Amino acid sequence: MNKVKIGSIDLGEFPLLLAPMEDVSDPPFRLVCKQYGADMMYTEFISSEGLIRDAAKSKKKLDIFEYERPIGIQIFGSDIDSMREAAQIATEAQPDLIDINYGCPVKNVACKGAGAALLQDIPKMVAMTAEIVRCTHLPVTVKTRLGWDDNTKNIAEVALRLQDIGIQALTIHGRTRAQLYKGAADWTLIGEVKNNPMIHIPIFGNGDIDSPEKALAMKNTYGIDGLMIGRASIGNPWIFNQIKHFMQTGQHLAAPSIADRIQVCRTHLDASIQWKGEVLGILEMRRHYTNYFKGIPHFKEYRMKLVTLNNYTEILNVLEEIEQVIGQQLVEGI
């Protein structure tokens, strides 16, 4: 199998990409996903208007670290001039590529003419992308959806037109904007784009990849160049290595133990504090505890402690207690 390249970025054979997710894929989360096998990652999506206004929240999202490479900065917006300027600002942060979000379906993005809204105006999408390609020396990639709704599944045309103006990879989420995240992702059109002989850039598939079996099925059925994984990685950074191991051996890696879960929590917590400071780092980590211990019995009382404690040492003590008490209960089958 040939190696997948975006420009000069070598992603190896069949790379697994961490999707850009608002309030999730920040540097601390990206760290643990990188440790467990993500081949390439993206920042949370960043508002072009926020960047050009020098908004603190938007600028903070430009933070990238050497250990994360290769990494892309993803931007979104509705105004071509603002997007061009934002791409120039993002380029100065020295990522490996610039990614354009034409897929976000949420109302406060799409109803302002950004994200998936551009699927309703392909000429504007093409013009915007062309400006961004022109203004940066970095590879430009795009993430989008099948279309706006069932009557406008125009991804085949979109892929060709964006390729023609110079994008170097395309990620397709297998739903329309109208579907949001409901219903099953439809991969047939993703496969049609990939297998179009006129397409020569890497095509990555996204949507509903939540198990090694499903990942292998999509690879074999549709011939895509790699997978982008989003929601299934939340609380489960192990999914990248699980998929890789299954594809190589046909065997499943052992499920993460309580000790594994505690280790990831500690790593994530430490990185969160290092990035945001102790107060904010501890606060922002709270949204992750439930995900890391999903399905683990007897966790509820510990969760209440973890989401209320503000002291780092006390949080570590609770994590240690979880490892000892719940770990023993699982051994004893209680």
C-alpha positions in Angstrom: 0.0 0.0 0.0 1.3 3.4 -0.9 2.1 6.1 1.7 -0.3 8.9 2.0 1.1 12.4 1.5 -0.4 15.9 2.0 2.1 18.1 0.2 5.4 16.9 1.6 3.8 15.6 4.8 4.3 11.8 5.0 1.4 10.3 6.9 2.4 6.7 6.3 0.0 4.0 5.1 -3.7 4.6 5.9 -3.4 7.3 8.5 -5.9 7.9 11.3 -6.7 11.6 11.9 -8.1 13.2 15.0 -11.1 15.5 14.0 -11.2 19.1 15.0 -13.8 19.3 17.7 -14.9 22.5 19.5 -14.2 22.4 23.3 -12.6 18.9 22.9 -9.5 18.8 20.7 -7.4 21.3 22.6 -3.7 20.6 23.2 -4.2 18.5 26.3 -6.6 16.2 24.5 -4.4 16.1 21.4 -1.5 15.0 23.6 -3.2 11.8 24.8 -4.5 11.1 21.3 -1.0 11.4 19.9 0.3 9.1 22.6 -2.2 6.5 21.6 -1.7 6.5 17.8 -3.3 9.5 16.1 -1.2 10.2 13.0 -2.4 13.7 12.4 -4.4 16.2 14.4 -6.2 19.5 14.0 -6.9 22.4 16.3 -10.4 23.2 17.4 -12.0 25.3 14.6 -11.1 28.9 14.9 -13.2 31.8 13.8 -11.7 34.0 11.1 -13.4 37.0 12.6 -12.0 36.2 16.0 -8.5 35.9 14.6 -8.5 39.2 12.8 -10.0 41.0 15.8 -7.3 39.4 17.9 -9.8 37.8 20.2 -8.1 36.1 23.1 -10.1 32.8 22.8 -9.4 32.5 19.1 -5.7 33.4 19.4 -5.3 30.8 22.2 -6.5 28.1 19.8 -3.5 28.8 17.6 -1.2 27.2 20.3 0.5 24.2 18.8 3.5 22.2 20.1 6.3 20.3 18.4 5.2 16.9 19.8 1.9 17.3 18.0 3.3 17.4 14.5 2.0 17.0 11.9 -0.9 19.3 12.9 -3.3 21.5 11.0 -5.0 24.7 12.1 -8.6 24.8 11.0 -10.4 28.0 10.3 -14.0 28.9 9.4 -15.8 32.0 8.4 -18.2 33.5 5.8 -16.2 36.5 4.5 -13.5 35.8 1.9 -11.3 38.7 2.9 -11.5 37.8 6.6 -10.7 34.1 5.8 -7.7 35.1 3.7 -6.4 37.3 6.5 -7.1 34.6 9.1 -5.2 32.1 7.0 -2.2 34.4 7.0 -2.4 34.7 10.8 -2.7 31.0 11.1 0.3 30.5 8.8 2.5 32.6 11.1 1.7 30.1 13.9 3.7 27.5 11.8 1.3 24.6 11.6 2.0 21.9 9.0 -1.2 22.8 7.0 -4.3 25.0 7.0 -7.6 23.3 7.0 -10.9 25.0 6.0 -14.1 24.1 7.7 -17.0 23.7 5.2 -18.7 21.1 7.3 -19.8 22.5 10.7 -23.6 22.2 10.9 -24.4 24.0 14.1 -26.8 26.9 13.9 -24.6 29.7 15.1 -22.0 28.8 12.5 -24.1 27.7 9.5 -26.7 30.4 9.9 -24.0 33.0 9.7 -22.9 31.8 6.3 -19.9 29.8 7.5 -19.1 26.1 7.9 -21.6 23.9 6.0 -23.5 26.9 4.8 -20.9 27.3 2.0 -22.3 24.0 0.5 -25.2 26.2 -0.6 -22.9 28.5 -2.5 -20.2 26.5 -4.3 -18.9 29.4 -6.4 -18.2 31.3 -3.2 -16.6 28.2 -1.6 -14.3 27.9 -4.6 -13.4 31.6 -4.6 -12.7 31.5 -0.8 -10.6 28.4 -1.1 -8.6 29.8 -4.0 -7.8 32.9 -2.0 -6.5 30.9 0.9 -4.4 28.6 -1.3 -2.9 31.7 -2.8 -2.1 33.5 0.4 -0.2 30.7 2.2 2.8 28.5 1.4 1.4 25.7 3.5 -0.8 22.9 2.1 -4.5 23.7 2.3 -7.0 21.0 3.0 -10.8 21.0 3.4 -13.3 19.2 5.6 -16.9 19.2 4.4 -20.1 17.2 4.1 -22.1 15.4 1.4 -24.2 18.5 0.8 -26.6 20.8 2.4 -29.6 18.4 2.4 -30.8 15.3 0.6 -31.6 17.3 -2.5 -28.2 18.9 -2.8 -25.6 16.1 -2.3 -23.0 17.9 -4.4 -19.8 16.5 -2.9 -18.6 15.0 -6.2 -18.7 18.4 -7.9 -17.2 20.1 -4.8 -14.3 17.6 -4.6 -13.3 18.2 -8.2 -13.6 22.0 -8.1 -11.6 22.3 -4.9 -8.9 19.9 -6.2 -8.7 22.0 -9.4 -7.9 25.2 -7.4 -5.2 23.5 -5.3 -6.3 21.9 -2.1 -4.1 18.9 -1.2 -6.5 16.7 0.7 -10.3 16.4 1.4 -12.1 15.0 4.4 -15.7 14.1 3.8 -18.2 13.6 6.6 -20.9 11.2 5.5 -23.9 13.3 6.4 -25.6 16.4 5.0 -25.9 19.5 7.0 -29.6 18.9 7.5 -28.8 15.6 9.2 -26.5 17.3 11.8 -25.2 14.2 13.6 -28.4 12.1 13.3 -29.0 9.0 11.4 -26.3 6.8 9.9 -23.4 8.3 7.9 -23.6 7.4 4.2 -20.2 6.4 2.9 -21.3 5.5 -0.6 -20.7 9.0 -1.9 -17.4 9.2 -0.1 -16.4 6.1 -1.9 -17.5 7.5 -5.2 -15.4 10.6 -4.8 -12.3 8.5 -3.8 -12.8 6.1 -6.8 -13.3 8.9 -9.3 -10.3 8.5 -11.7 -10.1 12.3 -11.9 -9.4 12.6 -8.2 -5.7 12.4 -7.2 -5.6 14.0 -3.8 -6.0 12.0 -0.6 -9.7 11.4 0.4 -10.4 10.8 4.1 -13.7 9.5 5.4 -15.4 10.6 8.6 -18.6 9.6 10.4 -19.6 6.8 12.8 -16.1 5.2 13.0 -16.5 3.8 16.5 -14.8 0.4 16.3 -11.9 -1.4 14.7 -14.3 -3.6 12.7 -16.1 -0.6 11.2 -12.8 1.1 10.4 -11.5 -1.9 8.5 -14.9 -2.3 6.7 -14.8 1.3 5.5 -11.2 0.9 4.3 -11.9 -2.3 2.4 -15.3 -1.2 1.0 -14.6 2.3 -0.1 -10.8 2.4 -0.7 -10.4 5.7 1.2 -6.9 6.9 2.0 -7.4 7.2 5.7 -10.0 7.9 8.4 -10.8 10.9 10.5 -12.2 10.0 14.0 -14.1 12.5 16.1 -16.7 11.7 18.7 -15.5 8.1 19.2 -12.2 9.4 20.5 -13.8 11.4 23.4 -12.8 9.5 26.5 -11.3 6.9 24.3 -7.9 8.0 22.9 -7.0 4.3 22.7 -9.2 3.9 19.6 -6.4 4.9 17.3 -4.1 2.1 18.4 -7.0 -0.3 18.7 -7.8 0.2 15.0 -4.2 0.0 13.9 -3.7 -3.3 15.8 -6.9 -4.8 14.4 -6.0 -3.9 10.9 -2.5 -5.4 11.2 -3.4 -8.5 13.1 -7.1 -9.2 13.0 -7.0 -9.3 16.8 -8.3 -6.9 19.4 -6.1 -5.1 21.9 -7.1 -5.6 25.5 -9.6 -3.0 26.7 -8.0 -0.2 28.8 -7.8 -1.2 32.4 -8.6 1.1 35.3 -4.9 1.8 35.6 -4.8 2.8 32.0 -7.8 5.1 32.4 -6.2 6.7 35.5 -2.9 7.2 33.7 -4.6 9.0 30.8 -6.5 11.2 33.2 -3.3 12.2 35.0 -1.6 13.0 31.8 -4.5 15.0 30.5 -4.9 16.8 33.8 -1.2 17.7 33.9 -1.3 18.9 30.3 -4.4 20.9 31.0 -2.8 22.7 33.9 0.4 23.3 32.1 -1.5 24.9 29.2 -4.2 26.9 31.0 -2.8 27.3 34.5 -4.0 25.4 37.6 -7.4 27.0 38.1 -8.7 26.9 34.6 -6.8 23.7 33.8 -8.6 21.8 36.6 -12.0 23.4 35.7 -11.7 22.4 32.0 -10.7 18.9 32.8 -14.0 18.3 34.6 -15.9 17.7 31.3 -13.6 14.7 30.6 -13.9 12.5 33.7 -17.2 10.9 32.9 -16.0 10.0 29.4 -12.8 8.4 30.6 -14.8 6.2 33.0 -17.8 5.5 30.9 -19.3 2.1 31.6 -17.3 1.6 34.8 -19.5 0.5 37.7 -19.5 2.4 41.0 -18.0 5.5 39.5 -20.8 8.0 40.2 -19.7 9.0 43.8 -16.1 9.6 42.6 -17.4 11.6 39.7 -19.1 14.0 42.1 -15.8 14.5 43.8 -13.8 15.0 40.7 -16.1 17.7 39.3 -16.1 19.7 42.5 -12.6 19.5 43.8 -10.3 22.5 43.0 -7.1 21.2 44.5 -4.6 19.2 42.3 -3.4 17.0 45.1 -6.9 16.1 46.3 -7.9 15.2 42.7 -4.8 12.9 42.4 -5.8 11.3 45.7 -9.3 10.6 44.3 -7.9 9.1 41.1 -5.6 6.9 43.3 -8.6 5.8 45.3 -10.5 5.0 42.1 -7.7 2.8 40.9 -7.4 0.9 44.2 -11.1 0.5 45.1 -12.8 0.1 41.7 -9.8 -1.9 40.4 -10.2 -4.3 43.3 -14.0 -4.5 42.8 -13.5 -5.4 39.1 -11.0 -8.1 40.0 -13.4 -9.6 42.6 -16.3 -9.2 40.2 -18.4 -7.1 42.5 
